[in-house]
Amino acid sequence: MDKIMMAGFSRRAALVLLGLLLVYTVSAAFFVVYREINVDEGWYLLAAREVGRGRVLYADFAYPQGPLLPYAYGLVLMPFGYRLLTGRILTALLGLVGAGLAAWLAARLPADGITRGDARAGLLALALLTFLPYTIAHYTSTATYALASLLLLGALLAASARRRQALWGAVAMVAAIAAAGTRLSLAPAIVILPIYLVATARSRGRVLLAALAGTFVGLAVVWGPFFLIDPQATGFNNWGFHTTEMELAARLEMAGGVVMGTLAEFPTVVVLLAVLAGAGLLRLWRASDRRAVLRRQALPLTSGAILLAMGLAHAVPRSASSYYHNVVIPLACALGGYGIVRLWPAATARGSVRWRQIAVALVTALLGLGFVFQLTTCYDRLLLRPLRGGRLNVSLDRIAQAAAYADAHSTPGTPWLAFSTDLVVDARRDVLPGLESGPPAYFRYGETAWCQRFRVVNKEILVEMLHHQQAGLVALTDEDFMRVGEGRDQILEALRASYYPIREFDRYGQAHGTLYLYVPRGQMEPVGGPFVPLGARLGDQVAFLGYDLATETGSPVLPDTPLVVRPGDKLHLTLYWRCLQPISQELHVFNHLIAADGRPGIHGQEDGTPGRGWVPTSSWAMGQVIVDHWVIPVWLDAPAGEDTLAVGLYDPATGVRLPVWGPGDTPWGDHLLLGRIRIVRD
């Protein structure tokens, strides 16, 4: 508390500051647990893990951003593990520190050595930020926003120092370069900040030399080693990847989308800054000594110029989006807090109570509208999809469930073919070379030699990986199949020839599509299963080894534990077969949900060729184990009661089922009875 008061805050203001930080912390903790997964989280953490293992960024694997985040996260997370949750916690902590720096910067502005800062500006800045839940949500998922914003605010705070200007000017340049080395769109600060440092310095020559020294040191430390090791790969990942050619019409359309998205996502911030900028220009126009006004407002003007330049920079990448602006929202809130206090003198004048009340009402309305607009955006994009069954679900649970299943059903130590790096990180597995950067790793029109040079992949490389069964598991989503474009048919053909599906996970990832898991053909022993062993024989040709039974979002259960479902739910059943003899005819699997007490009627059904048609029985090799996954819907008219699954094999040409023999050749009829399912109706 004393340190806060020494920074210019009264005891009352310090209590308000701590209260706002507490609200921010609670909001951030909520989003750490419940916000939807972002597709980038996985490859940021994978890059951090790989540099923690000693691999060199750009030279050993692709990473289309500045180099600082993987090394910072790689060092900090090394003792805790590179998991999605640990990455989010670290990001939220960085965001909290950045929120404090935004308040501090607003309280220090204009920091010209003449006009004193105002603690109220810091409180308003923090209040503006605290009531922007969509922005806070982006400061809780592992990405560059929190770290880059923190470094940028630190650079501006260092630049605001009025003593030892040369030293702090050098520090400011190092911090600005580190910010750009975290997120490349912050590079305009490297150009704009030195102009301010020199223009406002008492000893311009010394400050200029210090700024140049800081720039040299920053560039040498952040990018120098990588350009020395592999200049081409470093240049491609930091520039070429983001500036691939686009037609002018497409780029203008994208820029228009960014503008409209900005107005929809940050309307109160945009309106506030526009009004304050207009008021500032009007005040400058009316001033008798405009040069003195500009000198006093040099740091706010510099911050505004950086803010505008970064907004324009976000229209450059080939995949620009309006949510990129979240990286500069803390700076925008700092300027907003400063502007409200400084540019509305009537609202803060002691003798103008009525105007002060009006100003307070307007600021309160602004905070409320900002909160409502952002909460609506946040709900639609980040919270609506985790709402299932009328309650919020932990967003990371689905990924953890899929990761655990994939890890258990793939040979230990084998790399995976997957663009879903969140799955890979959570399972603590590796990907095949070229896939480390996740979805950005695929270049549809890239030549093979070029892709190999820059550690990315194209259709030909993926097909070769599949044909040679280089992956112990293949994990692809609906979005991945769309990404490969016209190469989809060739990739599917190679996938079908060497792999077969073992499980699907619906509502997976940022796109909430389906995740498909595939394992190599020809495995002679089941990897990781079955959860419920059960020895039986179907005819003389097939052995039944056991099964897994779960709901769509649950874990497998034992036979004595009833699985509670409702009409419309889906059962996930995995069957484990072993081929005892070559099978000439095509046998089908039947899965019937029936009453456990023998009452007639089927309450759910899914029949067909094993492996969703990918593994017909005529292709089974003697001794081979087949992991056969089925999704069985519970019919809407299914009555409440205790059910079980009747499972077996039959000849579709005749309808005749294979006889089932239990241990000791005990006859079990023509089907297996698996699991306990309790159907409940609301």
C-alpha positions in Angstrom: 0.0 0.0 0.0 2.8 2.4 0.9 4.5 1.8 -2.4 1.3 2.5 -4.3 0.8 5.8 -2.3 4.4 6.8 -3.1 3.6 6.3 -6.8 1.1 9.2 -6.6 -2.0 7.5 -5.3 -3.8 8.6 -2.2 -4.9 5.9 0.3 -8.5 6.1 -1.0 -7.3 5.9 -4.6 -5.0 3.0 -3.7 -7.9 1.0 -2.3 -9.9 1.6 -5.5 -6.9 0.5 -7.5 -6.6 -2.7 -5.5 -10.3 -3.3 -5.9 -10.2 -2.9 -9.6 -7.2 -5.3 -9.8 -9.1 -7.8 -7.8 -12.1 -7.6 -10.2 -9.7 -8.0 -13.1 -8.1 -11.0 -11.4 -11.4 -12.7 -10.8 -12.4 -12.1 -14.4 -9.1 -13.5 -15.7 -9.4 -16.6 -13.5 -12.9 -17.3 -14.9 -11.6 -17.1 -18.5 -8.6 -19.2 -17.7 -11.0 -22.1 -16.9 -14.0 -21.4 -19.1 -13.0 -19.5 -22.3 -13.0 -21.4 -25.5 -9.7 -22.8 -26.8 -7.8 -20.8 -29.4 -6.2 -22.7 -32.2 -2.9 -20.8 -31.6 -2.5 -21.8 -28.0 -1.0 -25.2 -28.9 1.7 -24.1 -31.3 2.9 -21.3 -29.0 3.3 -23.8 -26.2 4.8 -26.4 -28.5 7.4 -23.9 -29.6 8.2 -23.1 -25.9 8.6 -26.8 -25.2 10.9 -27.3 -28.2 13.2 -24.5 -27.3 13.2 -25.8 -23.8 14.5 -29.0 -25.2 17.4 -27.2 -26.9 16.0 -26.9 -30.5 16.7 -23.6 -32.3 13.8 -21.5 -33.5 13.4 -21.1 -37.2 16.5 -23.2 -38.0 15.0 -26.5 -36.5 11.3 -25.7 -36.9 9.0 -23.0 -38.2 7.5 -20.4 -35.9 5.7 -17.5 -37.7 6.2 -14.8 -35.0 9.0 -13.0 -33.2 11.3 -15.2 -31.2 10.8 -13.9 -27.7 7.7 -15.7 -26.4 8.9 -19.3 -26.9 12.1 -18.5 -24.9 10.3 -16.6 -22.2 7.6 -19.2 -21.8 10.0 -22.0 -22.3 12.2 -20.9 -19.4 9.3 -20.0 -17.0 7.2 -23.1 -17.7 10.1 -25.6 -17.6 9.5 -26.6 -14.0 5.7 -26.7 -14.3 5.2 -28.4 -17.7 4.1 -27.1 -21.1 0.4 -27.7 -20.7 -2.6 -25.7 -21.8 -3.6 -24.8 -18.3 -0.1 -23.7 -17.1 0.3 -21.6 -20.3 -3.0 -19.8 -19.5 -2.1 -19.2 -15.9 1.2 -17.6 -16.9 -0.5 -15.5 -19.6 -3.1 -14.3 -17.1 -0.4 -13.2 -14.7 1.4 -11.3 -17.4 -1.9 -9.7 -18.3 -2.5 -8.6 -14.7 1.0 -7.0 -14.5 0.2 -5.3 -17.8 -3.1 -3.9 -16.5 -1.1 -2.4 -13.6 1.4 -0.8 -16.0 -1.4 0.7 -18.0 -2.8 2.3 -14.9 0.7 3.5 -14.0 1.3 5.0 -17.4 -2.0 6.8 -17.4 -1.3 8.2 -14.0 2.2 9.5 -15.2 1.0 11.2 -18.4 2.0 13.7 -19.7 5.2 13.2 -17.8 6.7 16.4 -19.3 8.4 17.6 -16.1 5.9 20.5 -16.0 2.4 19.2 -15.7 1.9 16.6 -12.9 0.3 13.2 -13.5 -3.0 12.4 -12.0 -3.9 9.2 -10.1 -7.5 9.5 -11.3 -6.3 8.9 -14.9 -4.7 5.6 -13.8 -7.9 4.5 -12.0 -10.0 5.4 -15.0 -7.6 3.5 -17.3 -7.8 0.4 -15.1 -11.6 0.7 -14.8 -11.9 0.9 -18.6 -9.8 -2.2 -19.0 -11.5 -4.1 -16.2 -14.9 -3.6 -17.9 -13.7 -5.1 -21.2 -14.2 -8.8 -20.7 -13.5 -9.7 -24.4 -10.0 -8.2 -24.0 -9.4 -9.9 -20.7 -10.3 -13.2 -22.3 -7.6 -12.7 -24.9 -5.1 -12.0 -22.1 -5.8 -15.5 -20.6 -5.1 -17.7 -23.6 -1.6 -18.5 -24.5 -0.7 -16.0 -27.2 1.5 -13.0 -27.7 -1.0 -10.3 -26.5 -0.2 -10.2 -22.8 3.6 -10.3 -23.0 3.8 -7.9 -26.0 1.5 -5.4 -24.4 3.4 -5.6 -21.1 6.7 -4.8 -22.8 5.2 -2.0 -24.9 3.8 -0.3 -21.8 7.1 -0.8 -20.1 8.8 0.9 -23.0 6.5 3.9 -22.7 7.0 4.1 -19.0 10.8 4.1 -19.4 10.5 6.7 -22.1 8.5 8.9 -19.7 11.4 9.2 -17.2 12.6 12.8 -16.8 15.8 11.9 -15.0 18.7 9.9 -16.5 17.0 10.3 -19.9 19.8 8.6 -21.8 19.8 5.5 -19.7 16.0 5.2 -19.6 15.9 6.0 -23.3 18.1 3.0 -24.0 15.9 0.8 -21.8 12.8 2.0 -23.6 14.3 1.0 -27.0 15.3 -2.4 -25.7 11.7 -2.9 -24.3 10.1 -1.7 -27.6 12.2 -4.1 -29.6 11.4 -6.9 -27.2 7.7 -6.1 -27.7 8.1 -6.3 -31.5 10.1 -9.5 -30.9 7.1 -10.9 -29.2 4.4 -9.7 -31.7 5.6 -8.4 -35.0 2.8 -5.8 -35.4 4.3 -3.8 -32.6 7.3 -2.9 -34.8 6.1 0.6 -35.5 7.0 1.5 -31.9 10.7 1.0 -32.8 10.5 3.8 -35.3 8.2 6.2 -33.4 9.6 6.0 -29.9 13.1 7.4 -30.8 11.6 10.5 -32.3 9.9 11.2 -29.0 13.0 10.5 -27.0 15.2 12.8 -29.0 12.6 15.6 -29.4 11.9 15.8 -25.7 15.5 15.3 -24.4 17.4 18.0 -22.6 20.6 16.6 -24.1 19.6 15.4 -27.5 23.0 14.1 -28.6 23.4 11.9 -25.6 19.8 10.5 -25.8 20.2 9.9 -29.5 23.4 7.9 -28.9 21.7 6.0 -26.0 18.6 5.2 -28.2 20.8 3.9 -31.0 22.8 1.8 -28.5 19.6 0.4 -27.1 18.3 -0.3 -30.5 21.5 -2.1 -31.5 21.5 -4.2 -28.2 17.8 -5.0 -28.6 18.1 -6.1 -32.2 21.3 -8.1 -31.5 19.8 -9.9 -28.6 16.3 -10.6 -29.9 17.0 -11.4 -33.6 20.8 -11.4 -34.0 21.5 -15.1 -33.1 18.7 -16.4 -35.4 19.9 -14.3 -38.4 23.4 -15.6 -37.9 22.2 -19.2 -37.8 19.7 -19.2 -40.6 18.9 -15.8 -42.1 16.6 -17.1 -44.8 14.3 -19.0 -42.4 14.4 -16.2 -39.9 13.4 -13.7 -42.6 10.6 -15.9 -43.9 9.1 -16.6 -40.5 9.2 -12.9 -39.4 8.2 -11.3 -42.7 7.6 -13.5 -45.7 5.0 -15.7 -44.0 2.8 -12.7 -43.2 3.2 -10.9 -46.5 2.4 -13.5 -49.1 0.9 -12.0 -52.2 -2.8 -11.1 -52.2 -4.8 -9.5 -54.9 -5.7 -5.9 -54.1 -9.4 -6.5 -54.1 -9.0 -9.4 -51.5 -6.7 -7.3 -49.4 -9.2 -4.3 -49.4 -12.0 -6.7 -48.5 -10.0 -8.1 -45.6 -9.1 -4.6 -44.4 -12.8 -3.6 -44.6 -13.6 -6.6 -42.5 -11.0 -5.6 -39.9 -12.5 -2.1 -39.7 -16.1 -3.4 -39.3 -14.9 -6.0 -36.7 -13.1 -3.3 -34.7 -16.2 -1.2 -34.5 -18.3 -4.2 -33.5 -15.8 -5.5 -30.8 -14.4 -2.3 -29.4 -17.1 0.4 -30.0 -16.7 2.3 -26.8 -12.9 2.4 -27.0 -13.0 3.7 -30.6 -15.7 6.3 -29.8 -13.9 7.4 -26.6 -10.5 7.8 -28.4 -12.2 9.6 -31.3 -14.0 12.1 -29.1 -10.9 12.7 -27.0 -8.8 13.2 -30.1 -11.3 15.7 -31.4 -11.4 17.5 -28.1 -7.6 17.6 -28.0 -7.4 19.0 -31.6 -10.0 21.7 -30.7 -8.0 22.6 -27.6 -4.8 22.8 -29.6 -6.5 25.0 -32.2 -7.7 27.5 -29.5 -4.3 27.6 -27.7 -2.2 30.7 -27.9 1.1 28.8 -27.7 0.6 25.6 -29.7 4.2 24.6 -29.5 4.1 24.6 -25.7 0.9 22.5 -25.8 2.5 20.0 -28.2 5.6 19.8 -26.0 3.5 19.1 -22.9 1.4 16.5 -24.7 4.4 14.8 -26.5 4.1 11.4 -24.7 0.3 11.1 -25.2 0.7 12.1 -28.8 3.5 9.5 -29.2 1.4 6.8 -27.6 -1.5 7.7 -29.9 0.7 7.5 -33.0 2.0 4.1 -31.9 -1.6 3.0 -31.3 -2.7 4.2 -34.8 0.3 2.7 -36.5 -0.2 -0.7 -34.9 -3.9 -0.6 -35.9 -2.8 -0.1 -39.5 -0.1 -2.8 -39.2 -2.8 -5.4 -38.3 -4.2 -5.1 -41.9 -0.9 -6.3 -43.4 -0.9 -10.1 -42.5 -2.5 -12.5 -44.9 -4.9 -13.6 -42.1 -5.6 -10.3 -40.4 -8.5 -10.1 -37.9 -10.0 -7.4 -35.8 -9.3 -9.2 -32.5 -5.6 -8.6 -33.1 -6.2 -5.1 -31.7 -6.5 -6.6 -28.3 -2.7 -6.2 -28.0 -3.0 -2.4 -27.8 -6.3 -2.1 -25.8 -4.4 -1.6 -22.5 -2.5 1.3 -24.1 -5.8 2.6 -25.5 -7.3 2.5 -22.0 -4.3 4.4 -20.6 -4.9 7.1 -23.2 -8.6 7.1 -22.5 -8.1 7.5 -18.8 -5.7 10.3 -19.3 -7.9 12.0 -21.8 -11.0 11.9 -19.6 -9.1 13.7 -16.8 -7.1 16.2 -18.9 -9.4 17.1 -21.7 -12.5 17.7 -19.7 -11.4 20.5 -17.4 -15.0 21.5 -16.8 -15.7 18.1 -15.4 -12.9 18.3 -12.9 -13.3 21.9 -11.8 -14.3 22.3 -8.2 -16.7 25.0 -8.9 -18.7 23.2 -11.5 -20.6 20.5 -9.6 -23.3 20.1 -12.3 -20.8 19.4 -15.1 -18.9 17.1 -12.8 -22.0 15.1 -12.2 -22.8 15.0 -15.9 -19.2 13.8 -16.6 -19.4 11.1 -14.0 -22.7 9.9 -15.5 -21.2 9.9 -19.0 -18.1 7.9 -17.8 -20.2 5.5 -15.9 -22.4 5.0 -19.0 -19.3 4.5 -21.1 -18.0 1.8 -18.8 -21.4 0.1 -18.8 -21.9 0.2 -22.5 -18.3 -1.1 -23.1 -19.0 -3.9 -20.7 -22.3 -4.9 -22.4 -20.9 -4.7 -25.9 -17.8 -6.8 -25.0 -19.7 -9.2 -22.9 -22.0 -9.9 -25.8 -19.1 -10.5 -28.1 -17.4 -12.6 -25.5 -20.5 -14.7 -24.9 -21.1 -15.3 -28.6 -17.5 -16.2 -29.5 -15.8 -17.5 -26.4 -18.5 -18.8 -24.0 -21.5 -19.8 -26.0 -20.0 -23.0 -27.3 -18.8 -24.2 -23.9 -22.4 -24.0 -22.8 -23.7 -27.6 -22.9 -26.5 -29.1 -20.9 -27.5 -25.7 -19.5 -24.2 -25.1 -17.7 -20.7 -23.9 -18.5 -18.1 -26.6 -19.2 -14.4 -26.4 -18.6 -13.1 -25.7 -22.1 -9.9 -27.7 -21.7 -11.7 -30.9 -20.6 -12.6 -31.9 -24.1 -9.0 -31.6 -25.3 -7.7 -33.4 -22.2 -10.1 -36.3 -22.9 -9.1 -36.6 -26.5 -5.4 -36.3 -25.6 -5.6 -39.0 -23.0 -7.4 -41.3 -25.5 -5.0 -40.6 -28.3 -2.0 -41.1 -26.1 -3.3 -44.4 -24.7 -4.1 -45.8 -28.2 -0.8 -44.9 -30.0 2.6 -46.6 -29.7 4.6 -44.8 -27.0 7.4 -42.6 -28.4 6.0 -42.4 -31.9 5.4 -38.9 -33.4 1.9 -37.8 -34.5 0.6 -36.3 -37.7 -1.6 -33.5 -36.4 -2.2 -29.8 -36.9 -4.0 -29.7 -33.6 -1.0 -28.9 -31.5 -3.2 -28.3 -28.5 -3.9 -32.1 -28.5 -0.2 -32.8 -28.9 1.0 -30.6 -26.1 -1.6 -31.9 -23.7 -0.7 -35.5 -24.5 3.0 -34.6 -24.1 3.7 -36.1 -27.5 5.7 -35.0 -30.6 4.6 -34.1 -34.2 6.3 -35.1 -37.4 8.9 -32.6 -38.7 7.2 -29.6 -40.4 4.1 -29.7 -38.3 5.4 -27.8 -35.3 3.6 -24.6 -36.1 0.2 -26.2 -36.3 -2.4 -24.9 -38.9 0.0 -22.3 -40.3 2.4 -25.1 -41.2 0.3 -26.1 -44.3 1.2 -24.3 -47.6 -1.3 -25.4 -50.2 0.7 -24.1 -53.2 4.2 -24.4 -51.8 6.7 -26.4 -53.8 8.1 -29.5 -51.9 11.7 -28.3 -51.9 10.6 -24.9 -50.7 8.5 -26.4 -47.9 11.3 -28.6 -46.8 13.7 -25.7 -46.7 11.4 -23.7 -44.4 10.2 -26.6 -42.3 6.6 -26.6 -43.4 4.4 -29.1 -45.3 2.3 -29.3 -48.4 0.1 -32.0 -49.9 2.9 -34.1 -51.3 4.8 -34.2 -48.0 1.7 -35.2 -46.1 0.9 -38.0 -48.6 4.4 -39.4 -48.3 4.2 -39.3 -44.5 0.9 -41.3 -44.6 2.1 -43.8 -47.2 5.2 -44.6 -45.1 3.3 -44.8 -41.8 5.7 -42.3 -40.3 3.1 -41.3 -37.6 2.0 -43.5 -34.7 -1.3 -41.7 -34.8 -3.0 -39.3 -37.2 -5.3 -36.6 -35.7 -7.3 -34.5 -38.2 -10.3 -32.2 -37.8 -13.0 -31.1 -40.2 -11.1 -27.8 -40.5 -7.9 -29.6 -41.4 -9.7 -31.4 -44.3 -11.0 -28.0 -45.5 -7.5 -26.5 -45.2 -5.9 -28.9 -47.6 -8.3 -27.9 -50.3 -8.0 -29.8 -53.6 -5.5 -32.1 -52.0 -8.2 -33.6 -49.8 -8.9 -36.6 -52.0 -5.2 -37.6 -52.3 -4.6 -37.3 -48.6 -7.7 -39.3 -47.8 -6.6 -42.0 -50.3 -3.2 -42.2 -48.6 -4.8 -42.2 -45.2 -7.2 -45.0 -46.0 -4.4 -47.1 -47.5 -2.2 -46.9 -44.3 -4.5 -46.0 -41.4 -8.0 -46.6 -40.1 -10.2 -44.6 -37.8 -10.5 -45.5 -34.1 -12.4 -42.6 -32.5 -14.2 -39.4 -33.2 -14.6 -36.4 -30.8 -17.4 -34.0 -31.6 -17.4 -30.3 -30.7 -13.6 -30.2 -30.6 -11.3 -27.2 -30.7 -11.9 -23.6 -31.7 -14.1 -24.5 -34.7 -16.1 -27.0 -32.6 -15.9 -29.5 -35.4 -15.1 -33.2 -35.3 -11.6 -34.6 -34.4 -10.8 -37.9 -36.1 -8.2 -40.3 -34.8 -6.5 -42.9 -37.0 -3.9 -45.6 -36.2 -1.7 -47.6 -38.5 -3.0 -50.7 -40.1 -1.5 -54.1 -39.3 -1.1 -53.7 -35.5 -0.8 -57.1 -33.9 -1.4 -55.9 -30.3 -3.9 -53.4 -29.0 -2.2 -50.2 -27.8 -3.8 -49.0 -24.6 -7.0 -51.1 -24.5 -9.4 -52.5 -23.9 -10.7 -50.7 -20.8 -13.0 -53.7 -20.1 -11.3 -57.0 -21.1 -13.6 -59.7 -22.1 -12.6 -63.0 -23.8 -14.9 -64.5 -26.3 -14.9 -66.1 -29.8 -17.2 -65.4 -32.7 -17.3 -68.5 -34.9 -13.8 -69.8 -35.6 -12.6 -66.6 -37.3 -12.7 -63.8 -34.8 -11.8 -63.3 -31.1 -13.3 -60.6 -29.0 -10.8 -59.0 -26.6 -13.0 -56.4 -24.8 -14.5 -52.9 -25.2 -14.7 -49.3 -24.0 -18.0 -47.7 -23.4 -18.5 -44.0 -22.7 -20.8 -41.0 -23.3 -19.8 -38.3 -25.7 -18.0 -36.3 -23.1 -17.2 -38.9 -20.5 -14.6 -41.5 -19.7 -15.0 -45.2 -20.2 -16.9 -47.0 -17.3 -16.7 -50.5 -15.8 -19.5 -53.0 -16.4 -20.9 -52.5 -12.8 -21.2 -48.8 -13.3 -24.4 -47.7 -15.1 -23.9 -45.2 -17.9 -26.6 -42.5 -17.5 -27.9 -41.1 -20.8 -31.0 -39.3 -22.1 -32.8 -39.8 -25.4 -30.8 -38.0 -28.1 -27.5 -38.7 -26.5 -24.7 -40.7 -28.1 -22.9 -43.7 -26.8 -19.3 -44.2 -27.8 -18.4 -47.9 -28.1 -15.0 -49.2 -29.0 -14.7 -52.9 -29.8 -11.4 -54.8 -29.9 -11.3 -57.7 -32.4 -8.5 -60.1 -33.3 -8.5 -62.1 -36.5 -8.0 -65.8 -35.9 -8.3 -66.9 -39.5 -8.6 -65.2 -42.9 -12.2 -64.2 -43.6 -13.4 -64.5 -47.1 -16.8 -62.9 -46.7 -17.7 -59.4 -45.6 -19.1 -59.5 -42.1 -20.9 -56.6 -40.6 -21.0 -55.5 -36.9 -24.4 -54.9 -35.2 -24.8 -52.7 -32.1 -28.3 -52.8 -30.6 -29.4 -50.9 -27.5 -31.9 -53.2 -25.9 -33.7 -53.6 -22.6 -31.6 -55.4 -20.0 -34.7 -57.4 -18.8 -35.3 -58.9 -22.2 -38.3 -56.7 -23.1 -38.7 -56.5 -26.9 -37.6 -53.5 -28.8 -34.5 -51.6 -29.9 -33.8 -48.2 -28.4 -30.7 -47.4 -30.4 -28.8 -49.0 -33.3 -25.7 -48.7 -35.5 -24.6 -51.5 -37.9 -22.1 -51.7 -40.7 -18.6 -52.6 -41.9 -16.0 -52.4 -39.1 -13.9 -49.3 -38.8 -16.6 -47.1 -40.3 -16.2 -48.9 -43.6 -12.4 -48.6 -43.7 -11.5 -52.0 -42.4 -13.7 -54.7 -44.0 -13.3 -58.2 -42.6 -11.9 -59.5 -45.9 -8.9 -57.2 -45.3 -8.1 -58.6 -41.9 -4.8 -60.4 -41.5 -4.4 -63.4 -39.2 -3.3 -62.2 -35.8 -4.2 -58.5 -36.5 -6.0 -56.5 -33.8 -8.7 -54.1 -35.0 -9.9 -51.2 -32.9 -13.4 -50.6 -34.0 -15.2 -47.4 -32.9 -18.9 -46.9 -33.1 -21.2 -44.0 -32.2 -24.6 -45.3 -31.2 -27.5 -42.8 -30.9 -30.1 -43.2 -28.2 -33.3 -42.9 -30.0 -35.7 -40.0 -29.0 -38.5 -42.4 -28.2 -36.4 -44.7 -26.0 -38.2 -45.4 -22.7 -36.7 -44.9 -19.3 -35.1 -48.0 -17.8 -32.0 -50.2 -17.7 -30.6 -51.2 -21.0 -27.5 -53.0 -22.4 -25.8 -53.3 -25.8 -26.2 -56.5 -27.9 -23.1 -56.7 -30.1 -22.0 -59.3 -32.7 -21.1 -60.1 -36.3 -23.4 -61.2 -39.1 -23.4 -62.0 -42.8 -25.3 -59.1 -44.5 -26.1 -61.4 -47.5 -28.0 -63.9 -45.3 -28.6 -62.1 -42.1 -27.1 -65.1 -40.2 -25.2 -64.1 -37.0 -21.9 -65.8 -36.0 -22.3 -67.9 -32.8 -20.6 -66.5 -29.7 -18.5 -68.7 -27.4 -17.3 -67.6 -24.0 -14.4 -68.9 -21.9 -14.2 -72.7 -21.9 -16.2 -72.7 -25.2 -19.4 -71.9 -23.2 -22.1 -71.0 -25.7 -23.3 -67.4 -25.4 -25.9 -67.4 -28.2 -25.4 -65.1 -31.2 -24.4 -61.9 -29.5 -22.4 -60.3 -26.6 -24.1 -58.2 -23.9 -21.9 -55.2 -23.0 -22.3 -52.6 -20.3 -25.1 -51.1 -18.3 -27.0 -48.1 -19.7 -29.6 -46.3 -17.7 -31.9 -44.2 -19.8 -33.6 -41.3 -18.0 -36.3 -39.0 -19.3 -36.8 -35.4 -18.0 
